[in-house]
Amino acid sequence: MPEVKKMIPLLGQEVAASEVPITKASEPWSEYQLEDGSTVRFKSVATSILRLEGQYNQDGTPIYIVLSAPVINVVDASANLRQKVH
């Protein structure tokens, strides 16, 4: 799939960007043990990656914007926090 060029709003102005297709992803989970006894897993999944046209950081690397969505999974919850299911 080829890159798609578009204009996006950024810091109050329209800037040129190319949506770069994702060809491979590795999205590991971060796991958190909570004080209430629960275990929660979290990861951020990229939904789109844009490269700003003609914009580079100090070492000449192109600047990218990553649009993402959070994914949350409750692995375990304490019995006292669970709702009774009939």
C-alpha positions as a printed Julia matrix, in Angstrom:
86×3 Matrix{Float64}:
   0.0     0.0    0.0
   1.54    3.35  -0.98
   1.95    6.33   1.32
  -1.01    8.72   1.39
  -0.21   12.44   1.43
  -2.49   14.71   3.45
  -2.67   18.0    5.3
  -3.1    17.77   9.09
  -3.7    20.41  11.77
  -0.66   20.82  14.02
  -0.07   23.63  16.53
  -2.63   25.92  14.91
  -1.51   25.45  11.3
  -1.97   22.95   8.47
   1.16   20.89   7.72
   1.92   18.36   4.98
   2.28   14.77   6.13
   2.47   11.31   4.6
   0.6     8.42   6.19
   3.13    5.6    6.21
   1.67    2.07   6.12
   2.63   -0.22   9.02
   4.16   -3.46   7.73
   5.0    -5.13  11.05
   4.11   -4.47  14.67
   5.21   -5.73  18.07
   3.09   -4.35  20.87
   4.07   -5.83  24.23
   1.93   -5.4   27.32
   2.89   -3.41  30.41
   1.57   -5.14  33.52
   0.7    -3.35  36.77
   0.0    -4.85  40.2
  -2.4    -2.53  42.04
  -2.69   -1.9   45.75
  -6.28   -3.24  45.72
  -4.97   -6.66  44.62
  -5.89   -6.32  40.95
  -3.58   -6.9   38.01
  -4.05   -4.72  34.93
  -2.32   -4.94  31.56
  -2.01   -1.96  29.24
  -0.67   -1.34  25.77
  -0.94    1.41  23.21
  -1.75    0.28  19.67
  -0.73    2.51  16.75
  -3.7     3.2   14.48
  -1.81    5.45  12.04
   1.72    6.82  11.62
   2.36   10.11   9.84
   5.72   11.49   8.67
   5.83   15.3    8.56
   7.0    16.48   5.14
  10.2    18.54   5.23
  10.42   18.42   9.05
  13.5    16.95  10.74
  14.96   16.86  14.26
  18.45   18.17  15.11
  20.29   15.12  13.75
  18.38   15.08  10.44
  15.92   12.31  11.32
  12.39   12.8    9.91
   9.67   13.63  12.44
   6.78   11.19  12.86
   3.42   11.52  14.61
   1.87    8.33  15.98
  -1.9     8.16  16.42
  -2.78    5.44  18.9
  -5.51    3.84  20.98
  -5.16    2.36  24.46
  -6.01   -1.29  25.15
  -6.62   -2.3   28.77
  -7.04   -5.85  30.07
  -7.92   -6.67  33.69
  -6.01   -9.9   34.29
  -7.2   -10.43  37.86
  -9.32   -8.58  40.39
  -9.73   -9.25  44.11
 -12.84  -11.19  45.09
 -14.09   -8.26  47.2
 -14.05   -6.0   44.09
 -15.94   -8.38  41.84
 -19.65   -7.97  41.23
 -21.78  -10.97  42.08
 -23.0   -12.63  38.86
 -26.21  -14.64  38.99
